Amino acid sequence: LLLLPAVAGAVAEEKTGVSYPDTITVEVGDAEVTLKATGVALREKTFLKVDVYTICSWVDASLDPGDEPARAVMEADLPKRLQMDLRRGFSRDKLVNAFVESIEKNYEDTSPFAADMDTFLAYFDRDAREGDRIVFDYAPGVGLTTELNGEVKGVIKNPAFAQALWSAWFGRKPVNGDMKKDLVSAVD
C-alpha cells in the first residue's frame, strides 16, 4: 500500500496531542482506496504512565462495524492500516516479546501462522528508538506489509497472521482495554 497525500481533518491522542489524518488514501493494485480513522490511542507502561507509543487505526470506509466495532476492524478482510509512533526507545527483545505475548493472549493455537510470526519478528533486527514509525498495511490478496521508518521490511500473504496482529489491539484480550476503546472511538 502506498500512502498518498490526502488529509481532510485529524484525530488526536488526548494526552500527547499527537494527531493523525482522519482519512488517508492508499493504493491497492491499480485502485485508490480511502481509509477512515477508527481511532487513536496511547500505550503507557508502568505505574509512572511512561508514554511508549501512539497508534492510529484506519480501515476501508466501507466497513460495517455492526455491534462490535473492534471485532469488525480486526476481522475485516478490507484494506486497513495501523501506524505506531514510538515515544521512547527500548530493546528489540521487549518489542518482539510484546508482539508475541499480545498475540498469544488471543490465540490458543498459533500454528496457522507460526512461520509467519517468525518472519514478522525477524523484521525487527535492532532496538526500537524514540521517533521510529512502524506501519502495518493489510490489503486482501496482497497481505500484510510492514514498514519501519518508510522502509518496507516484507509482506506476509497469510490473512490469518494479519488478523492475529490486529488482535493485539482489537482482540478479546487486547494490550490494554482503554486502548481498544480509543482505537474504535471514531467508528460510526
N, C-alpha and C positions, 0 to 999 in steps of 0.2 A: 504494500500500500504506500502511496506517495501522498504526503500532506501538501495540499495546495492552499495558497493564501485565500482564506475565506473567514473573516472574523466579523460577526454581527454584534453580539453582545458578549457578556462574560459571566462566568460563575466564579465565585471567590471562596477560598477557605477562610473562615472567620478569624481564627487566632493569628495566622501568619499574614493574611492579606494577599496571599498568592492567588492570582487569577488565571483562568483558562478560558479560551473561546467557548461560547455556548453551542456553536455549531462549527464543524470542520468539514471540508470536502476531501475525500480520498479517491484515489484512482484504483479501481478494481478491474483488471484487464483493460478493456477499451472504454469502460464507463466511469463516469464520475458519480460518486455516491455521497450524499450528505449524511453526516453522523451528528446526532444531537447529544449534548452532555446529559448524563443521567445524574451526575453529582460530583462533588469534590470532597476529599477527606484529608485528615492529618493523622499520621501514625506517630504516637508518642510512646515512650518506653520509660519504665521505672516510676517510682513514686514521685520523682522530681519532674515528671512530664517533659522529658527531653524530646524535642522535635526530631524525628527520624526522617520522614519524607512526607511530601504531599502527593496525592494521587487523584487523577481525574479519569472518569469513565465516559466514553461516548459509544453510542450504538446507532445502527441504521434507524433513521427516523420512522420507518415503517413498523418498528417493534410494537407489539400489543402486550403491554405489561400485565394485563389480567389482574388477579387478586394478589399475586406475589411478584412484585416488580424485580426483586433481587434474583429470584429463581429464573424469571423470564430473561433477564440480561445474561445470566450465567449460561443458560441453556440455548440461547438464541443462536441459530445457525445463520447468522447475518453478519455483515461487516461490523466490526467493533474494535475499539481501542482502549487500552489502559496506558496512562503515562505517569510514571513515578519520577519525582524530582527530589533528589536526596538533599537533606538539610544538614547532614553530618557524615563523616567518614566512619567506616567500621570494617572489620576483617572480612575477607572473602568467605571464610568459614561461617561467620554469622549470617551473611547474606544467603548462601546456599542452604544452610540449615533452616533458616526461616521459611524459604520456599518449600522445602521438603516437609517440615513439620506442619505448615499450614495446609498443604495438600493432603497429607496423610491423615489429618484430623477429619477430613471429609470423605475419605475412602477406606473401606475395609480391605479392598483388593485393588492394588495399583498395577497389577500385571498387565492390563490392557494398554498401559502407556509407560511401563518401566524403562524400556530402552529409550523412549523419547525424553523421559526425565533425565537420564544420564546425558543425553545430547544437550539438553537445555542447560543443565548445571555446568557443563564444560564451557559454555559461552562466557561464564564469569570467571576469568582467569587471573584476576587481580583483586586487591582490596577495593572496596567501594570508597569513593571520595565525595566530599561535600561538593555539590553542584553537578554531580552525574545525573544524566537523564536516561531513564530506561523506558522504552516504548514497546508495547506488545500490540501488534495488529493481527486481527484474525479476519480472514475472508474465506467464505465457502469455496471449495475447490482449489484454493491456494494453500491455506493452512495458517499457522501461527508464525509471524515474522517477529524476531526480537532484534531491537536496535539498542546499542549503547552509545550515547553521545553522537547520534547520527550515523553510526557505522552498523550496517546490517551484520549481525552475528550468525544468522542462519534462519532457515524455515523448517518448521516441523509440520508435516502434512496431516498428521493424525488429529481429527477434530476432538477426540476424547481427551487428548492432552490439553488442548486449548480450554476446554470446559473445566478440566481439573485445575488449571492455573487460575481461571476466573473464580473457582470455588474458594480460593484463599480469602477473597474479599466478599463474595456473594453467596457462599455455601451455607449449609446448616450450621457449621462451626467456623465462622469467619475469624480472621486475625483479631478482630475487635468488633463487637456488636454495634457500637456507636458509628464506627467507620462504615459498616454495612448500611446503616440507616442513611448516613450522609451521602453515600455513593448512589443512592436511588432517590434522593430528596428532590431532584429536578425532573423526575419521571412524571409525565402527565397522561 
